[in-house]
Amino acid sequence: MNTNSNSYTIIYASVIVVIVAFMLAFVSSSLKDRQDKNVEFDKMKQILSAMNITEVQDAEAEYKKYVKADEILNAKGEVVSETGGFKIASKDIMDDNLPLYVCEVNGSRKFVFPVYGAGLWGPIWGYVCLNEDKNTVYGVYFSHASETPGLGAEIATDKFQNQFKDKKVLENGAVELGVMKNGKVEKMEFQVDGISGGTITSKGVDAMLKGCLSRYNEFLNQK
């Protein structure tokens, strides 16, 4: 075959593309289990962070130590499964498919709820940990995909998240926990200051908290 011909060039390029594609697919397949496990470990760390447990060396061991059950609730606040909540992705959370993490920290029972929503530039998400009374915040964890550094991205900082500690969730049976424009907090018991210059992201967190926690309203109001 004439190595200077167009046919040779096309065939050679096609073979190289096929070989490279096969190698990439093989590597991706080989690493999938490890990648999936890393995603699970990261999720465990996020849940632990909502419980104010941040110095984590072995995520799986710490998770098992503090998380006693990953239940699934329905909209009536009833437990439909005592396991499986951890496997539910944010996009699959529905009124009858609500993950709930029942935990124990220093001998006290805690409840952790996943929350998710939209910021200025992309998804935002996190976890809210409540005390046994189901109405007092023990801790929170928030993160984002692409919020602006120094502005909306501040939702992932301790400074912002620490404001939520000891805030109340319910007022007259409805979720009131939320974020107000910086300096405009009216209900100190329920609200925190938003981020200066990050108004849209702050509103996103507010909507995320009210929208997601309201799905658990029946459970939160159970005594």
SVG drawing of the C-alpha trace seen along z (x, -y; Angstrom):
<svg xmlns="http://www.w3.org/2000/svg" viewBox="-49 -45 53 48">
<polyline fill="none" stroke="black" stroke-width="0.4" points="0.0,0.0 1.2,-3.5 1.9,-5.1 1.7,-8.5 -1.9,-8.0 -5.0,-9.5 -6.5,-6.1 -3.5,-5.0 -3.8,-8.2 -7.5,-7.6 -7.2,-4.0 -4.2,-4.6 -6.0,-7.5 -9.2,-5.3 -7.2,-2.4 -5.5,-4.8 -8.8,-6.3 -10.3,-2.8 -7.3,-1.7 -7.3,-4.9 -11.1,-4.7 -10.8,-1.0 -8.0,-1.9 -9.9,-4.8 -13.0,-2.6 -11.0,0.1 -9.3,-2.3 -12.7,-4.0 -14.3,-0.6 -11.3,0.6 -11.5,-2.5 -15.3,-2.7 -15.6,-0.8 -12.9,-3.0 -14.6,-6.1 -17.9,-5.0 -16.4,-4.3 -14.7,-7.7 -18.1,-9.3 -19.6,-7.3 -16.8,-8.3 -17.3,-12.0 -21.0,-11.7 -20.2,-10.2 -17.9,-13.0 -20.6,-15.6 -23.1,-13.9 -20.6,-13.8 -19.7,-17.5 -23.4,-18.3 -22.9,-16.7 -19.9,-18.9 -17.5,-16.0 -14.9,-17.3 -11.6,-15.7 -12.2,-12.4 -9.4,-9.9 -11.6,-6.9 -14.9,-8.1 -16.5,-4.7 -15.6,-3.8 -16.7,-7.2 -19.9,-7.0 -20.8,-3.6 -19.9,-4.9 -22.4,-7.8 -25.0,-6.9 -27.3,-4.2 -29.8,-4.0 -30.4,-5.4 -34.2,-5.2 -36.6,-6.1 -39.8,-8.0 -43.0,-8.8 -44.8,-12.1 -46.8,-11.1 -43.5,-10.8 -43.8,-7.0 -40.8,-4.7 -41.2,-2.7 -37.7,-1.2 -35.1,-1.0 -32.2,-1.0 -31.4,-2.3 -31.6,-6.1 -27.9,-6.5 -28.3,-5.1 -30.9,-7.7 -29.4,-10.4 -30.6,-14.0 -32.4,-13.8 -34.4,-10.8 -35.7,-12.3 -39.5,-12.5 -42.3,-12.9 -42.6,-9.2 -38.8,-8.5 -37.3,-10.7 -33.9,-9.7 -33.4,-10.2 -30.2,-9.6 -30.8,-8.6 -27.6,-9.3 -26.1,-9.4 -23.6,-12.0 -22.3,-11.9 -25.2,-9.8 -27.8,-12.1 -30.0,-11.3 -29.8,-13.4 -31.6,-13.5 -29.8,-14.4 -31.8,-15.6 -30.4,-16.1 -31.2,-19.4 -30.5,-20.5 -31.4,-23.4 -30.0,-26.0 -27.5,-28.8 -26.5,-31.5 -24.4,-29.4 -25.4,-25.8 -26.5,-23.2 -26.1,-23.7 -26.7,-21.0 -26.0,-19.9 -27.3,-18.3 -29.1,-19.7 -28.7,-18.0 -31.4,-18.5 -31.4,-17.6 -33.8,-15.0 -36.5,-17.6 -36.6,-17.8 -36.7,-21.5 -33.3,-22.8 -30.3,-22.9 -27.3,-21.0 -25.2,-21.7 -25.3,-22.1 -23.1,-21.4 -23.5,-23.2 -21.6,-22.9 -21.9,-24.1 -20.8,-23.3 -19.8,-26.6 -20.7,-29.6 -18.5,-32.7 -15.4,-32.6 -15.7,-35.2 -19.4,-35.6 -21.9,-32.8 -19.2,-30.2 -19.1,-31.5 -22.0,-29.1 -19.4,-26.4 -17.5,-28.3 -17.7,-27.8 -18.5,-31.5 -21.8,-31.1 -22.7,-27.6 -22.0,-28.3 -24.8,-30.9 -27.3,-28.0 -26.4,-26.4 -29.2,-26.4 -31.7,-28.1 -35.2,-26.8 -36.8,-25.1 -40.6,-25.2 -42.9,-28.1 -46.6,-27.2 -45.8,-23.8 -44.3,-25.2 -40.6,-25.4 -39.3,-28.9 -35.6,-28.2 -34.0,-30.4 -31.6,-33.0 -32.4,-36.8 -30.5,-39.5 -27.4,-40.5 -28.4,-42.8 -32.1,-42.2 -32.8,-39.4 -36.2,-39.9 -36.6,-36.6 -33.4,-35.9 -34.7,-32.5 -35.1,-31.2 -33.1,-33.2 -29.4,-33.9 -27.7,-36.6 -27.1,-36.1 -23.9,-36.7 -23.0,-40.3 -22.8,-40.3 -24.2,-36.8 -27.9,-37.6 -29.0,-35.1 -27.1,-32.2 -28.4,-33.2 -31.9,-33.1 -31.1,-29.7 -30.1,-28.4 -33.3,-29.8 -35.5,-28.2 -33.5,-24.9 -34.0,-24.8 -37.7,-25.6 -38.5,-23.4 -36.6,-20.3 -37.3,-20.4 -41.0,-21.0 -41.2,-17.6 -40.4,-16.2 -43.1,-18.4 -45.2,-15.5 -42.2,-13.8 -40.9,-17.1 -44.2,-17.7 -44.5,-14.3 -43.9,-14.3"/>
</svg>
